[in-house]
C-alpha cells in the first residue's frame, strides 16, 4: 500500500474475534492516559525499507515476541497448546533451547531485562519471569486485561494490550508506573501489538497491518511510520501477519518477521521522498 492507504488502514482498524489476538465483545473501556492531550503534530513521515539479509524462520512459530540479545534471537510463540519461549540461532533459524507452556496458556510478547525474560499471556492475566540462562521460571505477576506486546527501555517494562494504550511497569513488581495514549494526527492508534524499543522510540506492529508505528515514549505521538508492505513471504494466511521486531543494539541492526513466516529479514530504513507534497 502507499503511505496514504497504509495510514488510513492503520487509523481505521477495528479488532475482531480470531484465534489470535482479539478484543472481547464486551471489553471494558481503555484506561485513561496520564499524559496531557497532545498538541497538534506536524505531518508524519512514512519510511520504506531495504532488505539487507534474509534468514530462515520456523514456519510453525506463531510469533508474538522477538528479541535479539548477545548474538541470538529470543522468541515467544503463541496459540493454545503451541505456546513457547525459544532461543534461536539467527543464521540457521535452528531452535537451540525451548520452554513449552502448559496448554491453557496463550503466550504473547516477551522482553529481556537484565538476566530475566518476561513473557506475557494473552487472556490469562499472567506474566511469567524466567532466568535468561536456562528458562527456569522464577516468578510470575498478575495484571488486568489482555497482554499483547512487551519491551523495555532499560528502566521500565513497556506493555501493549491491543488498544491505543501503552503501560510502563516496574520490573520488580510489575506495578503500573504510567500510561501513554498513542495518537497520530489527533486520532488514537489502536491494535498496538508486538513492541521494540529502538534508539529512544517505541516501535509497534499494528495488528493486521503492514505498518509499524514509531512512537514518542513521553507523549505517545507517532513520530513516523514504517510501511513494510511487499516483504517476500509466500502463502500468508489471514492471521499470518507481520509481528516481530528485534534490534541488535551493538551493531544497529533491525530484524522483522511475522506469524508462521518462513523467513526473517534484516532491514534498513529508506527515508521518505520529500520531493512531493502530501495532501
C-alpha positions in Angstrom: 0.0 0.0 0.0 1.1 3.6 -0.4 1.6 5.8 2.6 -1.9 7.3 2.3 -3.6 3.9 2.1 -1.4 2.5 4.9 -2.2 5.3 7.2 -5.9 5.1 6.6 -5.8 1.3 7.2 -3.9 1.8 10.5 -6.1 4.5 11.9 -9.3 2.7 10.8 -8.5 -0.7 12.1 -11.0 -2.3 14.5 -10.2 -5.5 16.3 -12.3 -8.6 15.6 -12.6 -12.1 17.1 -10.0 -14.5 15.9 -7.9 -17.4 17.1 -5.0 -15.0 17.6 -5.2 -11.5 19.3 -8.7 -10.3 19.8 -10.9 -8.0 21.8 -13.8 -9.4 23.7 -17.3 -8.4 22.6 -17.9 -6.6 25.9 -14.4 -5.2 26.5 -14.0 -2.5 29.2 -13.2 1.0 28.0 -9.5 1.6 27.6 -7.8 3.2 30.6 -7.2 6.9 30.5 -3.7 8.2 29.8 -1.9 10.1 32.5 -0.3 12.4 29.9 -1.9 15.7 28.8 -3.7 15.8 25.5 -1.2 16.0 22.7 -0.6 19.3 20.8 -1.2 19.4 17.1 1.6 17.5 15.4 3.3 18.1 12.0 2.9 15.9 9.0 4.1 12.3 9.9 6.8 10.9 7.5 6.5 7.3 6.2 9.6 5.3 5.7 10.1 2.3 3.5 12.8 -0.4 3.8 15.6 -2.2 2.1 16.3 -5.9 2.8 19.9 -6.4 3.9 19.8 -10.1 4.7 17.2 -12.9 4.8 17.3 -15.7 7.3 15.2 -18.9 7.8 12.4 -18.8 10.3 10.3 -21.7 11.7 7.0 -21.8 9.7 5.3 -23.2 12.8 6.3 -20.3 15.0 3.2 -18.1 15.7 5.5 -15.1 16.6 4.3 -12.9 19.4 7.5 -11.5 20.8 11.0 -11.2 19.4 14.3 -10.0 20.9 17.9 -10.0 19.9 20.5 -10.5 22.6 24.2 -11.4 22.7 24.1 -12.9 19.1 20.9 -14.9 19.4 17.2 -14.4 18.9 14.7 -15.0 21.7 11.2 -15.6 20.5 7.8 -16.0 22.2 5.3 -18.0 20.2 1.5 -18.2 20.7 -1.6 -20.4 20.3 -3.1 -22.7 22.9 -1.1 -25.9 23.1 1.7 -24.5 21.0 3.0 -21.6 23.1 6.7 -21.5 23.8 9.8 -19.5 24.7 12.8 -20.1 22.4 16.4 -19.3 21.9 17.1 -19.3 18.2 20.3 -19.3 16.1 20.0 -16.3 13.7 21.9 -17.7 10.7 20.1 -21.0 10.5 16.8 -20.4 12.4 17.6 -23.5 14.5 15.9 -23.7 17.9 18.7 -24.1 20.4 16.6 -24.0 23.6 12.8 -24.2 24.2 10.4 -23.9 27.1 6.8 -25.1 26.3 4.0 -23.5 28.2 1.0 -25.6 29.5 -1.9 -25.9 27.1 -4.1 -23.4 29.0 -1.7 -20.5 28.2 -1.5 -18.4 25.0 1.9 -16.7 25.1 2.3 -13.2 23.8 5.1 -10.6 23.9 8.4 -11.1 25.7 11.4 -9.0 26.6 14.8 -9.4 28.2 15.5 -7.2 31.2 18.8 -7.8 33.0 19.2 -11.6 33.4 15.5 -12.3 33.2 13.0 -12.9 30.4 9.4 -11.6 30.9 6.7 -13.3 28.9 3.1 -12.1 28.7 0.0 -14.2 28.2 -3.0 -13.1 26.1 -6.1 -13.5 28.3 -4.7 -15.4 31.4 -3.5 -12.1 33.0 -0.1 -13.6 33.9 3.4 -12.5 33.1 6.0 -15.3 33.6 9.5 -14.5 34.5 12.4 -16.8 33.6 16.2 -16.9 34.0 17.8 -15.9 30.8 20.4 -18.7 31.0 18.1 -21.8 31.3 14.5 -20.6 31.0 13.7 -21.6 34.6 10.6 -19.8 35.9 11.5 -17.7 39.0 8.4 -15.5 39.3 5.1 -14.6 37.9 2.9 -11.4 38.0 -0.8 -10.8 37.5 -2.3 -8.0 35.6 -5.8 -6.9 34.4 -6.9 -7.0 30.8 -5.0 -8.6 27.9 -1.3 -8.9 27.2 0.0 -8.3 23.7 3.4 -6.7 23.2 6.3 -6.2 25.7 9.6 -4.4 25.5 11.7 -2.2 27.9 13.7 1.0 27.9 16.3 -0.2 30.5 14.3 1.2 33.3 10.7 0.1 32.9 8.8 -2.7 31.1 6.6 -1.3 28.3 3.4 -3.2 27.6 0.6 -3.0 25.0 -2.8 -4.6 25.4 -4.3 -4.3 21.9 -5.8 -0.8 22.4 -4.2 2.6 21.9 -2.7 2.5 25.5 0.9 1.7 26.3 1.7 1.0 30.0 5.0 1.4 31.7 5.6 -1.1 34.6 8.1 -1.6 37.4 10.2 -4.7 36.5 10.5 -5.7 40.2 6.7 -5.7 41.0 5.0 -5.3 37.6 3.1 -2.4 39.1 1.9 0.3 36.7 4.1 3.4 36.7 2.4 5.5 34.0 0.5 5.3 30.7 0.5 7.0 27.4 -2.2 7.1 24.7 -0.8 6.6 21.2 -2.1 9.1 18.6 -1.5 10.2 15.1 -3.0 13.3 13.5 -5.2 13.7 16.6 -6.7 10.2 16.4 -6.0 7.1 18.6 -3.9 4.3 17.0 -5.4 1.1 18.2 -4.3 -2.6 17.8 -0.8 -1.9 19.1 0.9 -5.3 19.1 4.5 -6.5 19.3 6.8 -3.8 20.6 10.5 -3.0 20.4 12.5 -0.1 22.0 14.9 1.3 19.4 17.1 4.3 20.0 14.7 6.2 22.2 11.5 5.2 20.4 8.9 2.6 20.9 8.3 0.7 17.6 4.9 -1.1 17.4 3.5 -3.5 15.0 -0.1 -2.6 14.1 -2.2 -5.8 14.2 -3.5 -6.9 10.7 -1.4 -4.2 9.0 2.0 -4.0 7.3 2.7 -0.7 9.1 5.0 -0.1 12.1 4.5 3.0 14.3 7.5 4.8 15.7 6.2 6.3 19.0 7.5 9.0 21.3 7.6 7.3 24.7 6.9 10.6 26.5 3.9 12.0 24.6 2.5 8.9 22.8 2.6 10.8 19.4 3.5 8.8 16.3 6.8 10.3 15.1 7.0 8.2 11.9 5.5 5.2 10.1 7.4 2.3 8.5 5.5 0.8 5.6 6.6 -2.9 5.4 4.3 -3.9 2.5 5.9 -6.2 -0.1 8.1 -8.4 2.1 8.7 -11.6 0.0 6.7 -14.0 2.1 4.5 -16.5 0.2 1.4 -18.4 1.3 0.5 -16.0 4.1 -2.8 -16.9 5.7 -5.2 -14.3 7.1 -3.6 -14.5 10.6 0.0 -14.8 9.3 0.5 -11.1 9.9 3.7 -9.0 10.3 4.6 -9.4 14.0 8.1 -9.4 15.4 10.7 -6.6 15.7 14.1 -7.2 17.1 17.0 -4.7 17.5 20.7 -5.5 17.7 21.9 -2.5 19.7 25.5 -3.2 19.3 25.5 -3.4 15.5 22.4 -1.2 14.9 20.6 -4.0 13.0 16.8 -4.2 12.7 15.1 -7.6 12.2 11.4 -8.2 11.4 9.3 -11.3 10.8 5.7 -12.5 11.2 3.4 -15.2 12.5 4.1 -18.5 10.8 6.5 -16.9 8.3 9.3 -19.0 6.8 11.7 -16.0 6.7 13.1 -13.4 9.0 14.5 -10.2 7.5 17.3 -7.8 8.4 16.2 -4.4 7.1 17.4 -0.8 6.7 15.1 2.1 6.5 14.7 4.2 3.4 13.9 7.8 4.1 10.6 9.2 2.7 10.7 11.1 -0.6 10.1 14.7 0.3 10.0 15.9 -3.3 6.2 15.8 -3.3 3.6 17.4 -1.1 1.3 15.2 0.9 -2.4 16.1 0.7 
